[in-house]
Each structure stands twice: as structure tokens, then as C-alpha cells.
Amino acid sequence: MKIVSIVLLTLYIALNFAFGQNPIQIVSDKFCNDPVFKHASISFNVIDLETGKTVASHNPNITLPSASTAKLFSTATALEILGPNFQPETRIYLDGQLDTLGVLNGNIWIRGGGDPTLGSKYFTKQENKRTFLDEWVKEIKSLGVKSVTGSIIADASEFGYEGVPDGWNWSDLGNYYGAGTSGLTIFDNLINFRFNTSSVTGEPVDVNSIEPEIPHLEFYNYITSSTRRGDNVYFYGGPYSPIRYAQGTLPINRTDFLVKASISDPELLFAYELEKKLEEHNISVDGKYKSARMMHISSSQINYDSRKLIITHKGQKLIDIINITNMKSINLFAEHMLTLVAASQSKIGSSSNGVAVLDSYWNKKINTSGLHMNDGSGLSRSNAVSASNYTSLLHYMHKSKHAELYKKSLPVAGISGTLRNVCKGQSAQNRLFAKSGTMSRIKSYSGYVDSSTGKKYAFALIVNNQSCSSSVLKQKMAVLFNKMATN
């Protein structure tokens, strides 16, 4: 009888514990104990935004590479430091004398201000992507300039020449998503290669066109035709190298198949593009287009006060850039967030200086224990972030004067951006606002949940090295998201 009583008491306590446990934690525990995560690392955390208290968690302090959810940090940093209405500026100067015949006995200088939106496909129709250059030439022409004895010189030196952040893989650098930042970014720092493929598997593909035209480009084509579907091509090549080579496959019997690669030297291309545009408008340039990097000079060695400032071009507002960054997960824009804050706080707007500014800024405001950021986009596998790092950031931004703008920049589950197919038609649709992150063996989400119960949460979920496919993992995560959206 005594043994039965003990068993019943034990069962009673266990049932009470089960019924009293947070439903989100129960679903979280079931998720984390799934066999597909036997060899995986998981960091999960949910906090109540009103109280700041933890609602559910699993290894919340373990730091992991989280891919593109890192953009939450870079965009928040830029928004807080620079403000939503900040506009990067590109300036055009003349040096030398303009004579009565319209001859500029000197040079035209393009001074970069880290604007990522010049000729960007995210802000202008591609047939109009050179409109800003036409407007600049119109201004130059209005001054009476008919010819230039010197050169068009592009100066991006105020943002340094690191090219890309440390920790980016060689296999990423030549591809469109691995485009590095520049003080003079142009056309999203992308090259559009178009190929014609063969009807025979294994046969080489032919280059149909390359746009924009890249001066000094050396392209080595090892792409073959295949019965495989889609773009299976990788481009290779480092920053500032004129060499690009590509290998992989494209589908057979295709014409004008588009594959995007990164521009290796945006600064030099900028000078080349302005020179071409001037000549289109019958303004001759005697000297060859140049870049400050290749001339081994920097803005600190140039007395711009002695030059004539003729154009100040204001880029898109920061909040509009942030909206695109988070909604479409644009690596280039995220990296520009860090270079812009670096330029505002130090002499050189480099990626490394941007990371230093990010670290210093958030160390004073949130829990950054274990946090290690190597870039602003999440492309670096050297990044290490915990779920609690993310929820601390999100809790802070929830109380910021920019809280509404920040939340609105995030994709909405089942509705928009990179989350448009996540929880579509399910409980979390239109209730989960988050940034996603995806790389090989990495899947993460972090953001806000407006529960149907009236509760408001900040959450982060990072999974590394799962043994299931990405699509299956998304389905398993959706169960957890839906539970947060209804509790």
C-alpha cells in the first residue's frame, strides 16, 4: 500500500509539472530531442518583451555561426548611430583651371562616400541605372567643360581597401553574394554574365555578353552544358584581381542564361564609367581613367579644400537601404552598414573598423557575452553569436525610438521577403517578424512574435550541423514558431 501511494504521489507531481510547464518550452524540448539533431548544435531563446524574462530556452548562451541573422546587428548598429534619414554622399571635384575655350587643364575627381545605391537594381530600373552619371555629366557640361586634359580619378580611399571581411571563403568571393564593399560601389558591385549553352552534355558554354564592361577583365570559362537544372556555376577571383574564372554547369539548350559575379575593383570601374559617359556627351578626356588605390594615394594626402566641389550626390535614405537589406538579405548592403558607421566614427570606413564600432557600441548596452562578429552580413563562418545575444539586441531595439522602423524592416512569416513561404497559412503567419539565415549546415531565425494571446516575444533559434534537409528543418522549426504565435 505504501509503495502504491509513493507511485501515485510521484505521478501526481510529474503531471503537475507537465501541466505547469510553459507550452513553448515543451515544444522546444521535443524539437531539440529530435534524432536529426543528434550531432547538431542548437541555441534557442525566447523572452517576454514586457518583462524581459526568459519564456523558453535551450543552450541560450552557446555561440554559433548563424549566417544572415547577423544582419540584425549591422542594421541595428547603423540605425542607432546614423539615424534613419542619413544619406551617404558622393562628391565630384575639379582641379586645375577651366579656360575660356572650355578646356579643363586638370582632372575630375570622384570622392566616394560609401553609398551602396548608385545604379543599384534595388532602387532603379536597370535600363536607367546610369541615369545618375548622365545627371553628373549634365552638371559638368553646364560649367562649360568641353574637354579634360587630365584624367577621371576615382577615390574610394576613405573606406579603405580591405575588399572583403576576414573569414569569407574563397568559394564565395567571385560570386554575386560575395561582392565586397567600396567607398565607390556601383551597380551593386555585380557583373552580369550571359551564356549560350550547347545541346550536348559536357560541351563548353559560350559567353554571350558581359555587362557592365569591365576594363582589363581576364575571364577563364570552364562551364559546361548539363542536364542538371538551374545555375550550378561558381565564380572565383579575389578583390582587385582582374582575373575571374568560372566552373560548373548550366542547363542544355539555353540562350542568354544569366549568371551573376562580383566586380573586383568597383573604384576603377567607377572612373571608367564616368569617362565613357563624358565621351558619350562629347566631352573628351585625354588622360586614362585612374583610381586612388592604383596611384598609391589616399584622401588624407589630397587637399580637397583646394579643389572645386561641383556636385554632392545624396544617396538613398538609410532606412530604405535597411529595409532592402533585411527583407531581401543583401550581403553587400549589410557590409556597407558597418563601413558607414566606421566612417562616421573613425578616419577609415573599413569593415574591420566597422566591426570594432559594433562591438564597442553594443558592449555598453546589452549582453554581448561570447559574441564575436567578423562581418555585417553573416557570410563569415567565423561569426559566433548566441540566441541570448540576439534576444538581448531585440529587447533593446524594442525600446529604442527606432523600434517600429526596425521591426518593419523584417520579413513577415507567410507574407514577405525571405519569410514569405515560412508558416504560410499557419498560426505564425503575419505574427512572426524575423530575419532568416541559411548556409550549408546552418539554419537560423531571429526576430519578434506577436502572439494571438497578446503576448509579445523576442526569439532566436540557431541550428548547426543537422542531419536532415533544409526543407525538412524548416518544417520542424515551423511547429515551434506556430506554438510561440499562439501562447
Sequence and secondary structure as in RCSB ss.txt:
>XXXX:A:sequence
MKIVSIVLLTLYIALNFAFGQNPIQIVSDKFCNDPVFKHASISFNVIDLETGKTVASHNPNITLPSASTAKLFST
ATALEILGPNFQPETRIYLDGQLDTLGVLNGNIWIRGGGDPTLGSKYFTKQENKRTFLDEWVKEIKSLGVKSVTG
SIIADASEFGYEGVPDGWNWSDLGNYYGAGTSGLTIFDNLINFRFNTSSVTGEPVDVNSIEPEIPHLEFYNYITS
STRRGDNVYFYGGPYSPIRYAQGTLPINRTDFLVKASISDPELLFAYELEKKLEEHNISVDGKYKSARMMHISSS
QINYDSRKLIITHKGQKLIDIINITNMKSINLFAEHMLTLVAASQSKIGSSSNGVAVLDSYWNKKINTSGLHMND
GSGLSRSNAVSASNYTSLLHYMHKSKHAELYKKSLPVAGISGTLRNVCKGQSAQNRLFAKSGTMSRIKSYSGYVD
SSTGKKYAFALIVNNQSCSSSVLKQKMAVLFNKMATN
>XXXX:A:secstr
 HHHHHHHHHHHHHHHHHHHS HHHHHHHHHHTSGGGTT EEEEEEEETTT  EEEEESTT  B  GGGGHHHHH
HHHHHHH TT   EEEEEE SEE TTSEEES EEEE    TTTT TTTS GGGTTHHHHHHHHHHHHTT  EESS
 EEEE GGG S  S TT  HHHHTBGGG    TT  GGGEEEEEEE  SSTT B EEEEEES  TT EEEEEEEE
ESS S EEEEE  TT SEEEEEEEEESS SSEEEEEE S HHHHHHHHHHHHHHHTT EE S  EEHHHHT  GG
GS GGGSEEEEEEE   HHHHHHHHHHHT HHHHHHHHHHHHHHHSS   HHHHHHHHHHHHHTTS  TT B S 
SSS  TT BB HHHHHHHHHHHHHSTTHHHHHHTS BTTTSGGGTTSSTTSTTTTTEEEEEEEETTEEEEEEEEE
 TTS EEEEEEEEES SS HHHHHHHHHHHHHHHTT 
